[in-house]
Amino acid sequence: MRPQDLIRKKRDREELTPSEIAFFVQGVTNNHFADYQASALLMAIFLNGMSEAEQQALTEEFLRSGEALNLSDIPKRKVDKHSTGGVGDKTSLIVAPLAAATGLCVPMISGRGLSHTGGTLDKLEAIPGFRVHLSLAEFRSILERTGCAIMGQTAEIAPADKKLYALRDVTATVESIPLIAASIMSKKLAEGLDGLVLDIKTGDGAFMKRMRDARRLAQTLVQIGERAGVRTVALITDMDQPLGLAVGNALEVIECCETLRGRGPQDLTRLSVELTAQMLLADGASDQMSEARKHVRDLLQSGAGLQKFRELIEAQGGDSRVVDDYTLMPQAAHREALTSERGGYIASVAAEIIGTASMLLGAGRVRVEDRIDPAVGLVLNKKIGDQVHEGEPLLFIHYNSDERLGEVNGMLRDAFHITSHKPKVARLVKAKVS
């Protein structure tokens, strides 16, 4: 069996056998597949899809390529939350400490930014000293002490997926449902979970632009989770505009702290509460959604979630003083307002353009080897439905390079569509799949 045999077979829309998928995953893990061969097969999968059997085999082989965590000695229910990625989607930094404050154990294995979307690990690394590279022993120890821990993939956990994750980002194969499903669920099943809540983004700033694709992905993920004995639920949520106001790593950490203080943007706060409440239901701790929401809101208002975030930062080597002193976070040298050229109402905010502009400023990666600037990004001043006057700021650009500012100015203006009539704002949570 040779790599090119699998590439040709998938190119010609044939179904790969479990042994062929095992050969592919093992070849990626032990470097017998060259990057260009793996990329070719990824593109063939992207174009031609995978059957349910292929998809299940791919997930299982990703999982088998590394170790699974055994957290049975931690006497708490283990529940995690995962998002498919969006612009300004920072809920993990809010949900993990909030859920831990309810008494759940939250073992979270997160990823880097993909394409125009931000990554949880990139945000956390904006906190001075914060370590996302932990050994499994360190991860377990932090979970026992704080109830939550967030780390990146290690060499032990789904190493094949880790390598392919980076390739997908730079070969325009991110949006493939089989690849997304196998990538997400191999990491989540490796966590030894009792419950899992998924946030499937749909809309302009999401990888799943269409509702039907988002629903199909949600159903696929829930099916894989339930088949593995993990109580799994998915929410399909709106990504036709950025979530919250901040887009950029340090800026988003600050917004998370404000949200945990009860002062965050309405949409970010609502979704964070909803996801955490769903985690409680997935755990079986409550069978009443209204009761679960109230419990989470109480923890938000009491500051219990913020205190748990402090504990998490300190446990992972970060400077927990940033929670109370935002000047300790990386700060851009310059800030410039993008003002409106006319008055009216914001009818749309192109989330993908906002995400791409933030990436071009340095908040994300164009190439795998690019270094992220944690200080740069955007802070929206107007969102869909808001009234705006001529000359009023639409957003603020935090930047360190005049050249990069020039790259994004025009595209950012194109991101806002202004009309004379106030538009209807889309529902934040569009559907639930369980």
ChimeraX attribute file (.defattr): number of C-alpha atoms within 10 A of each C-alpha:
attribute: neighborCount
match mode: 1-to-1
recipient: residues
	/A:1	8
	/A:2	12
	/A:3	18
	/A:4	14
	/A:5	11
	/A:6	23
	/A:7	21
	/A:8	14
	/A:9	14
	/A:10	23
	/A:11	16
	/A:12	11
	/A:13	14
	/A:14	13
	/A:15	17
	/A:16	19
	/A:17	13
	/A:18	17
	/A:19	11
	/A:20	19
	/A:21	21
	/A:22	19
	/A:23	19
	/A:24	24
	/A:25	26
	/A:26	19
	/A:27	17
	/A:28	22
	/A:29	21
	/A:30	11
	/A:31	13
	/A:32	16
	/A:33	19
	/A:34	12
	/A:35	14
	/A:36	11
	/A:37	17
	/A:38	24
	/A:39	20
	/A:40	20
	/A:41	21
	/A:42	24
	/A:43	21
	/A:44	21
	/A:45	20
	/A:46	20
	/A:47	14
	/A:48	16
	/A:49	19
	/A:50	22
	/A:51	13
	/A:52	12
	/A:53	12
	/A:54	18
	/A:55	22
	/A:56	20
	/A:57	20
	/A:58	26
	/A:59	26
	/A:60	20
	/A:61	24
	/A:62	26
	/A:63	24
	/A:64	19
	/A:65	22
	/A:66	19
	/A:67	17
	/A:68	19
	/A:69	17
	/A:70	13
	/A:71	18
	/A:72	11
	/A:73	8
	/A:74	14
	/A:75	10
	/A:76	16
	/A:77	19
	/A:78	26
	/A:79	30
	/A:80	29
	/A:81	27
	/A:82	20
	/A:83	21
	/A:84	22
	/A:85	27
	/A:86	33
	/A:87	31
	/A:88	29
	/A:89	24
	/A:90	27
	/A:91	25
	/A:92	22
	/A:93	23
	/A:94	27
	/A:95	28
	/A:96	28
	/A:97	29
	/A:98	30
	/A:99	28
	/A:100	25
	/A:101	23
	/A:102	20
	/A:103	17
	/A:104	23
	/A:105	27
	/A:106	29
	/A:107	27
	/A:108	24
	/A:109	24
	/A:110	22
	/A:111	21
	/A:112	20
	/A:113	22
	/A:114	22
	/A:115	23
	/A:116	27
	/A:117	28
	/A:118	29
	/A:119	25
	/A:120	26
	/A:121	22
	/A:122	22
	/A:123	22
	/A:124	23
	/A:125	18
	/A:126	22
	/A:127	25
	/A:128	17
	/A:129	15
	/A:130	20
	/A:131	19
	/A:132	24
	/A:133	15
	/A:134	17
	/A:135	14
	/A:136	17
	/A:137	10
	/A:138	14
	/A:139	22
	/A:140	20
	/A:141	15
	/A:142	20
	/A:143	22
	/A:144	17
	/A:145	12
	/A:146	21
	/A:147	26
	/A:148	30
	/A:149	28
	/A:150	27
	/A:151	21
	/A:152	19
	/A:153	21
	/A:154	17
	/A:155	14
	/A:156	15
	/A:157	25
	/A:158	27
	/A:159	24
	/A:160	25
	/A:161	28
	/A:162	20
	/A:163	15
	/A:164	19
	/A:165	19
	/A:166	17
	/A:167	20
	/A:168	23
	/A:169	20
	/A:170	16
	/A:171	13
	/A:172	14
	/A:173	20
	/A:174	21
	/A:175	17
	/A:176	21
	/A:177	24
	/A:178	22
	/A:179	23
	/A:180	20
	/A:181	21
	/A:182	24
	/A:183	21
	/A:184	20
	/A:185	23
	/A:186	25
	/A:187	26
	/A:188	27
	/A:189	21
	/A:190	20
	/A:191	22
	/A:192	18
	/A:193	26
	/A:194	20
	/A:195	26
	/A:196	26
	/A:197	26
	/A:198	24
	/A:199	23
	/A:200	30
	/A:201	30
	/A:202	25
	/A:203	20
	/A:204	21
	/A:205	28
	/A:206	26
	/A:207	26
	/A:208	25
	/A:209	16
	/A:210	13
	/A:211	18
	/A:212	11
	/A:213	15
	/A:214	24
	/A:215	21
	/A:216	14
	/A:217	22
	/A:218	26
	/A:219	17
	/A:220	19
	/A:221	26
	/A:222	24
	/A:223	17
	/A:224	22
	/A:225	22
	/A:226	15
	/A:227	12
	/A:228	13
	/A:229	12
	/A:230	20
	/A:231	22
	/A:232	28
	/A:233	25
	/A:234	25
	/A:235	24
	/A:236	22
	/A:237	23
	/A:238	24
	/A:239	27
	/A:240	23
	/A:241	26
	/A:242	27
	/A:243	25
	/A:244	25
	/A:245	24
	/A:246	26
	/A:247	31
	/A:248	31
	/A:249	33
	/A:250	27
	/A:251	26
	/A:252	29
	/A:253	26
	/A:254	21
	/A:255	25
	/A:256	28
	/A:257	22
	/A:258	18
	/A:259	24
	/A:260	29
	/A:261	18
	/A:262	19
	/A:263	14
	/A:264	18
	/A:265	16
	/A:266	14
	/A:267	14
	/A:268	23
	/A:269	23
	/A:270	16
	/A:271	20
	/A:272	24
	/A:273	25
	/A:274	21
	/A:275	25
	/A:276	30
	/A:277	29
	/A:278	28
	/A:279	30
	/A:280	28
	/A:281	20
	/A:282	23
	/A:283	23
	/A:284	14
	/A:285	15
	/A:286	15
	/A:287	13
	/A:288	13
	/A:289	14
	/A:290	11
	/A:291	13
	/A:292	21
	/A:293	18
	/A:294	13
	/A:295	16
	/A:296	25
	/A:297	20
	/A:298	12
	/A:299	19
	/A:300	22
	/A:301	15
	/A:302	14
	/A:303	16
	/A:304	20
	/A:305	29
	/A:306	25
	/A:307	18
	/A:308	22
	/A:309	27
	/A:310	21
	/A:311	20
	/A:312	26
	/A:313	24
	/A:314	17
	/A:315	22
	/A:316	21
	/A:317	14
	/A:318	21
	/A:319	17
	/A:320	22
	/A:321	16
	/A:322	18
	/A:323	23
	/A:324	12
	/A:325	10
	/A:326	15
	/A:327	11
	/A:328	14
	/A:329	21
	/A:330	17
	/A:331	18
	/A:332	18
	/A:333	11
	/A:334	13
	/A:335	15
	/A:336	13
	/A:337	17
	/A:338	19
	/A:339	17
	/A:340	18
	/A:341	14
	/A:342	14
	/A:343	15
	/A:344	18
	/A:345	22
	/A:346	22
	/A:347	20
	/A:348	18
	/A:349	24
	/A:350	20
	/A:351	25
	/A:352	24
	/A:353	22
	/A:354	30
	/A:355	28
	/A:356	24
	/A:357	27
	/A:358	29
	/A:359	25
	/A:360	19
	/A:361	29
	/A:362	23
	/A:363	31
	/A:364	31
	/A:365	25
	/A:366	18
	/A:367	12
	/A:368	12
	/A:369	7
	/A:370	10
	/A:371	12
	/A:372	18
	/A:373	23
	/A:374	24
	/A:375	22
	/A:376	29
	/A:377	30
	/A:378	28
	/A:379	21
	/A:380	19
	/A:381	17
	/A:382	18
	/A:383	22
	/A:384	21
	/A:385	19
	/A:386	15
	/A:387	18
	/A:388	22
	/A:389	14
	/A:390	12
	/A:391	13
	/A:392	17
	/A:393	17
	/A:394	23
	/A:395	21
	/A:396	17
	/A:397	25
	/A:398	24
	/A:399	24
	/A:400	19
	/A:401	14
	/A:402	10
	/A:403	10
	/A:404	15
	/A:405	18
	/A:406	11
	/A:407	13
	/A:408	19
	/A:409	13
	/A:410	12
	/A:411	15
	/A:412	22
	/A:413	18
	/A:414	12
	/A:415	17
	/A:416	22
	/A:417	14
	/A:418	23
	/A:419	17
	/A:420	12
	/A:421	12
	/A:422	15
	/A:423	15
	/A:424	9
	/A:425	12
	/A:426	14
	/A:427	9
	/A:428	16
	/A:429	16
	/A:430	14
	/A:431	16
	/A:432	16
	/A:433	16
	/A:434	14
